[in-house]
């Protein structure tokens, strides 16, 4: 139990109220994810190479990314992620990654949700 004691040794009502609000926000944030159905990650097994471009704190960046998915179980996948910039043709050291796949959801007017 979260409590802050007043000079009289009783928990303050504000701390209980604040804890309730925080708990409600966590439940509300998790609710949309609970409605999404899981997808099948088996189709992702293998090596995927694509391009990236955009801005960071250091300016414009572009290059390639490589995902190597080695282990798939249901809607979960594990593998490694690497990148290389346009200026450097050597791939970075592989970093571990995990993925969870969800089916696309349709909106009430039939379009797909995005982002």
URSULZI-V328832 format. One record per residue. N is the residue number from 1. SS is DSSP state (2 for helix, 1 for strand, 0 for the rest). D_FIRST is the distance of its C-alpha to the first C-alpha in whole Angstrom. Layout:
# URSULZI-V328832
N SS D_FIRST
N SS D_FIRST
This chain:
# URSULZI-V328832
1 0 0
2 0 4
3 0 6
4 0 10
5 1 12
6 0 15
7 0 18
8 0 18
9 0 15
10 0 13
11 1 10
12 0 12
13 2 12
14 2 13
15 2 10
16 2 9
17 2 12
18 2 12
19 2 9
20 2 11
21 2 15
22 2 14
23 2 13
24 2 16
25 2 18
26 2 17
27 2 18
28 2 21
29 2 22
30 2 22
31 2 24
32 2 28
33 2 27
34 2 27
35 2 30
36 0 32
37 0 34
38 1 35
39 0 38
40 0 40
41 2 40
42 2 43
43 2 46
44 2 44
45 0 45
46 1 48
47 1 48
48 1 48
49 1 49
50 1 49
51 1 49
52 1 47
53 1 48
54 1 46
55 1 45
56 1 43
57 0 42
58 0 45
59 1 47
60 1 49
61 1 48
62 1 50
63 1 50
64 1 49
65 1 46
66 1 47
67 1 44
68 1 45
69 1 43
70 1 43
71 1 41
72 1 40
73 1 38
74 0 37
75 0 36
76 1 35
77 1 37
78 1 37
79 1 40
80 1 41
81 1 42
82 1 44
83 1 46
84 1 49
85 1 50
86 0 54
87 0 55
88 0 54
89 0 55
90 0 53
91 0 50
92 0 47
93 0 45
94 0 43
95 1 39
96 1 37
97 1 36
98 1 34
99 1 35
100 1 33
101 0 36
102 1 35
103 0 38
104 0 39
105 0 38
106 1 41
107 0 40
108 0 41
109 0 45
110 0 45
111 0 45
112 1 42
113 0 39
114 0 39
115 0 37
